[in-house]
Amino acid sequence: MEEKVAARVIAKYLKKGNMGRCLRDILPSSDLSKGQREEVAELIHDVIRWKKLYEHMIDIRGLKPSPETYLKLAMSGSQVDASSYPFVYRYSCSSYVADILKNHIEWAEFLNETPPTTLCVNFNKSSIDDVMNILQEENLPAERSHLKTAIITNSISKYSKVVQQHFAHVQDESSQLVSLLATATGDSIFDYCAGNGGKCLTIASITKNGKKLYAYEMNIAKRTTLKRRCIEYNANVTVEDNLSEKKYDIVLVDAPCTGLGAARRNPDTKYIESPGNLPQTQLSILNQAAENVNSGGVLFYVVCTITPEETTQVIQAFIRKKGFILSPFDDLPYKKFLLKNKYGAFSNLPRGDVFFLSFLKKEQ
Ligand SMILES: C[S@@+](CC[C@H](N)C(=O)[O-])C[C@H]1O[C@@H](n2cnc3c(N)ncnc32)[C@H](O)[C@@H]1O
């Protein structure tokens, strides 16, 4: 039963691509239980994670390139035999991504791992102890992390009472780290690319609604979800419908990106051949957002990716614009989880996705 559903997902993926959409189209309407759906989703992630390697194995072994063959290779853990293959097959990625990962072999291994599910506790409705206790009552794993908001658990936990009642939301540790850093200075914070509100809800939780928090999202459907979630989570956030000239102490730009740093969750991204026009978009968003920063305030650039074009090169181009200087992370909490470079830092949490961050201080 599970294998049949998994084969349907792979068949659709092989025709149309987009793992996330294939899973959403097929799993909810299947007859599988929640636990079985999670198992299938994990298997599909494995197939896509190792797709390039499996294609190569199918080719050299003369196998039939059917969904069932991909499933068999994934279920027998064929990737463990790949150490003698060329880099692109061994780490199952495009040649563009391979060129980046060759300089960061630790990421090549890490981005092919299965990630944990992590929760962010909502301090406006609950506490770490209460959420830990409820998870334990529900027989779900619950382990404290290095961060004060985070609990490491498993994927079934997204159906837990703690999530349904908005005592916590599912969020990777590194996203929580970004929110912790965003609250480190200043009284007012503007989340410029708020999406459905992941980081914004975490900021409201960490500060217990104690800072003036504003958010904007250009996509209307996401902005509607953001407004609804702020109410559900008791998060005191002013969601703006339009951009204005208002100034804030911290402007967080969590920009759209290739998402390579989150490849454990979306392995599709390992097969990109370039960052497309994202670097231009990122620079343009940064230039606009810079107008909303108070004198002496901080423009906080964040992307969950590792390509040089979207990280150091965007910052390099931005700081040619007068008036902002790179701020070292030395005074910030949790700096031990950052690997600094000339233009910012990469997050370095043992279980979190890889983010690039840059703190740009506006001169007084
Ligand atoms: C990485 S996501 C934000 C995720 C969100 N901060 C969270 O933590 O859940 C980036 C967001 O930027 C928005 N965005 C803002 N300006 C954009 C632009 N010029 N082009 C594309 N997307 C843009 C997208 O709609 C998207 O929701």
The ligand as an ORCA input file, in Angstrom:
! r2SCAN-3c Opt
* xyz 0 1
  C      12.327     33.284      2.246
  S      10.708     33.789      2.067
  C      10.289     34.446      3.628
  C      10.072     33.405      4.679
  C       9.581     33.975      5.976
  N      10.397     35.070      6.453
  C       9.520     32.900      7.053
  O      10.347     32.901      7.958
  O       8.632     32.063      6.964
  C      10.873     35.221      1.099
  C       9.607     36.034      0.913
  O       9.959     37.244      0.275
  C       8.849     37.672     -0.483
  N       9.332     38.716     -1.410
  C       9.508     40.001     -1.063
  N       9.941     40.724     -2.084
  C      10.057     39.912     -3.117
  C      10.445     40.092     -4.466
  N      10.831     41.280     -4.946
  N      10.433     39.034     -5.261
  C      10.043     37.833     -4.798
  N       9.652     37.613     -3.532
  C       9.655     38.642     -2.691
  C       8.300     36.384     -1.058
  O       6.937     36.519     -1.378
  C       8.542     35.383      0.053
  O       7.387     35.181      0.827
*
